[in-house]
Amino acid sequence: KNIVLNATVLYKIPAMMKLVDLVLFVDAPAVVRYFRARKRDGMKPSQIADRFRRQKNLFVKYKESHADILRVWNTGSRRGLEKKLDKLAQRGRLGINVWIKKEHCGY
């Protein structure tokens, strides 16, 4: 059975990482993430900067876990991200049906 977790810091739990078949790492440029956080969370710029510092090198940390990683860039709309993930699922890369909760994609 396929399970999808929204787990930003899963790499910190090696026992769980051993159970993972694939990490779907959804990324976006910092400027896009900044404006999404302002709109979605109403955060102050200093709070966003703190969050970005905590998330620095997150992709590298997942690479160091030696898990299979599929990095997807989320630079456009929610629908655009859904289309990218649908294509990956159709190619058999994901092995899941794609459904995205609004709050999980930054909109």
C-alpha positions in Angstrom: 0.0 0.0 0.0 1.3 3.5 -0.9 1.5 6.1 1.8 2.3 9.7 1.3 3.6 11.8 4.1 4.1 15.6 4.3 7.2 15.3 6.4 9.7 18.1 5.9 12.2 16.7 8.4 11.7 13.0 7.9 15.5 12.7 7.1 16.1 13.2 10.9 14.5 9.8 11.6 16.8 7.2 10.0 14.6 4.2 10.9 11.7 5.8 9.0 13.9 6.7 6.1 14.8 3.0 5.7 11.1 2.3 5.0 10.8 5.0 2.3 10.8 4.0 -1.3 10.9 7.5 -2.8 11.2 11.0 -1.5 9.1 13.4 -3.6 10.9 16.7 -2.9 8.7 19.6 -4.1 10.8 22.7 -4.3 10.4 26.3 -5.4 12.7 29.3 -5.8 13.1 31.4 -2.6 11.3 34.4 -4.0 8.2 32.3 -4.8 8.3 30.6 -1.4 8.6 34.1 0.3 5.5 35.5 -1.4 3.5 32.3 -0.8 4.4 32.3 2.9 3.4 36.0 3.1 0.0 35.3 1.5 -0.8 31.9 3.0 0.6 32.3 6.5 0.6 36.1 6.9 4.1 35.9 8.3 6.4 38.8 8.9 9.5 39.0 6.7 11.8 38.2 9.7 9.7 35.1 10.4 10.0 33.9 6.8 13.8 34.5 6.9 14.0 32.4 10.1 12.0 29.6 8.4 14.3 29.8 5.4 17.4 29.5 7.6 16.0 26.4 9.3 15.2 24.9 5.9 18.6 25.7 4.4 20.2 22.7 2.7 17.2 20.6 3.2 17.6 18.9 -0.3 21.2 18.1 0.5 20.2 16.5 3.8 17.8 14.2 1.9 20.5 13.4 -0.6 22.8 12.4 2.2 20.1 9.9 3.4 20.7 7.9 0.2 17.0 7.7 -0.4 15.7 7.7 -4.0 14.7 11.4 -4.6 12.5 12.9 -7.2 12.7 16.7 -7.2 9.8 18.6 -8.7 9.9 22.3 -9.1 6.7 24.1 -8.1 7.2 27.5 -9.7 3.7 28.1 -11.1 0.1 27.4 -10.2 -1.4 24.6 -8.1 -2.8 23.2 -11.3 0.6 23.3 -13.0 2.1 21.3 -10.1 -0.8 18.8 -10.3 -0.1 18.3 -14.1 3.6 17.7 -13.4 2.8 15.1 -10.8 0.1 13.5 -13.0 2.7 13.1 -15.8 5.2 11.5 -13.3 2.4 9.1 -12.1 1.5 8.2 -15.6 5.1 7.3 -16.4 5.1 5.0 -13.3 7.6 7.2 -11.4 5.3 7.8 -8.4 3.1 4.7 -8.3 0.3 6.8 -6.7 -2.7 8.8 -7.8 -2.0 12.5 -7.4 -4.1 14.5 -5.1 -2.8 17.7 -3.5 -4.1 19.5 -0.5 -4.1 23.2 -1.0 -2.0 24.0 2.1 0.7 21.4 1.0 1.6 23.2 -2.2 2.0 26.7 -0.8 -1.0 28.4 -2.2 
